[in-house]
Amino acid sequence: MCQAERLRCKPGSAEPNATSFICFRRRPEGSTEEITVYVLDRGLQDPATRYLCEVRSENGKRIVGTPCESVEKAISVVQWDDLDRDG
C-alpha cells in the first residue's frame, strides 16, 4: 500500500495544486499492479474538503475518492476495491 507520509503539499497554499506518486498494490489474485496516485490540494477555501485523491491503474481504470480535510484521510477513503471490478 502507498505511504501517505511520502507526500508533501505546499502548506498554507491558497492555490490549487496536485502531487502524484507511483506505487504498487497487490491484486486479489496475488499479482502486483503499478498505480499512479494523484492528490489534489484544492487550497484553503474550504478546509473540510481541501484534499482529493484520484488513482489510475496501469490497465486504464480510474477511481476518485471523496474530498477530505487531510491527505491521509483522502487516500484512506478511496474505494481501492473498485480497481478490481469489471466495467
N, C-alpha and C positions, 0 to 999 in steps of 0.2 A: 504494500500500500504506500501511497505517497506521504511524505513528511511535510506537514504544513509549516514546520519551523524553518524550512529552507526558503520560504517565500518572504520577501521583504517589499512592502509597498511604501510609497512616499508618505511619511507621517505628516498629518496636518494639511495635506493637499486638498485644495478646493476643486481641482480639475480632475475629470475622469482620466484614468489610465489603466492599462492592462499589463499583467505579468503572466508569462507562461513557463511551463517546465514539462519535460518529458520524463515519464516513469513507466514502470511495468506492473501489470496486475496479473494475477493468476485466474484463469477462467475456470468455471465449474468442472470441466472435464480434465483439468490439470495442465493445459498448455499455458504459455506465457504470452501476453499481448502488450505491445507498446501502445501507450496512450499519451495524448497531449492534454494537459490541464491548463486552462486559462482562468485567471481570476481577474475580474473587472472591479476596480476601485472606482465607484461612482461619485466620489467626492464627499464633501461634508454637508451637503444639502439636507440629507435625511440619514442620520447616523444608524437608525434601526435597519435600513436597507442598503447600507453602503457597499457591501461586497456581494458579488455574484460569481458563481463558478460554472464554467462550461467545460465539458470533456469531449474529446474526439478520439475515436479509436482508429487503428490502422486500417480497418476494413470500412471506414467511412461513416460509422454510426456517430451520432451527436446527441448528447444529453445536456440539459441545463438544470441547475438547481434553483433554489429559492433565494432571493436577496436576504442577507443577514447582516448582523452588526459586527461580526468578526470574520477574519479569513478562515480560522479553524472551523467555525460553525458552517460557513458557506460550503466548505469542502465536505464536511460530515453529513450535510442534508441531501447531497446528490444521491439520486437513486441509482447506485452503481449497477445493480442487477439489470437495469434497462439496457445495458450494453450487450447483455446475453440474449435478449428477446428477439424473436424474428419480427420483421416488419419495418 
